[in-house]
Amino acid sequence: MNTILDMGRLTRTEKLRAMEELWQDINKADDEYQSPEWHGKVLREREVALNSGADEFVPWEDAKKTLRERTK
């Protein structure tokens, strides 16, 4: 089934409802999706960096601020 939504014509409630339906549908198929090998490698590398002190967590608000500044 091909569905194309004209997002500009939907109300906020309809958009939220559509997002919820999409999320529920995506979650049904979790077992069908295999994470790519490179993703696991990146996660392992980041865990090592975090555990060794070479990296650290950044509060989400700080991360968003940094990203916004980079895109100016």
C-alpha positions in Angstrom: 0.0 0.0 0.0 1.4 3.4 -1.0 0.3 6.2 1.3 1.4 9.8 0.7 0.3 12.3 3.3 -0.1 15.9 2.5 1.4 17.0 5.8 0.4 20.6 5.3 -3.2 19.7 5.3 -3.2 17.6 8.4 -4.1 19.0 11.8 -1.6 18.6 14.7 -3.7 15.9 16.1 -3.8 14.0 12.8 0.0 14.3 12.5 0.6 13.0 16.0 -1.8 10.1 15.3 0.1 9.3 12.1 3.4 9.3 13.9 2.0 7.0 16.6 0.7 4.6 13.9 4.1 4.6 12.1 5.9 4.0 15.3 3.7 1.0 16.2 4.1 -0.5 12.8 7.9 -0.1 12.9 8.0 -1.7 16.3 6.2 -4.8 15.1 9.0 -5.5 12.6 11.9 -5.2 15.1 13.0 -8.8 14.6 13.1 -8.3 10.8 15.8 -5.6 11.1 19.4 -6.5 11.7 21.6 -3.7 12.9 24.5 -3.3 10.5 27.9 -4.6 11.6 29.5 -1.2 11.5 27.0 0.1 14.0 28.0 -2.5 16.6 31.7 -1.6 15.9 31.0 2.1 16.5 29.1 1.3 19.7 32.0 -0.9 21.0 34.6 1.8 20.2 32.5 4.5 22.0 32.1 2.3 25.0 35.9 1.7 25.2 36.5 5.5 24.9 33.9 6.2 27.6 35.4 3.6 30.0 38.9 4.8 29.4 38.0 8.4 30.1 38.9 9.5 26.6 35.2 10.4 26.1 32.4 11.6 28.3 28.6 12.0 28.2 27.3 15.5 27.3 23.9 16.7 28.6 21.4 16.7 25.7 20.8 20.4 26.0 24.5 21.1 25.6 24.8 18.8 22.6 21.8 20.5 20.9 23.4 23.9 21.5 26.7 22.8 20.1 25.0 21.3 17.0 23.0 24.5 16.5 26.2 26.6 16.7 27.9 24.4 14.1 25.1 24.9 11.6 25.0 28.7 11.7 
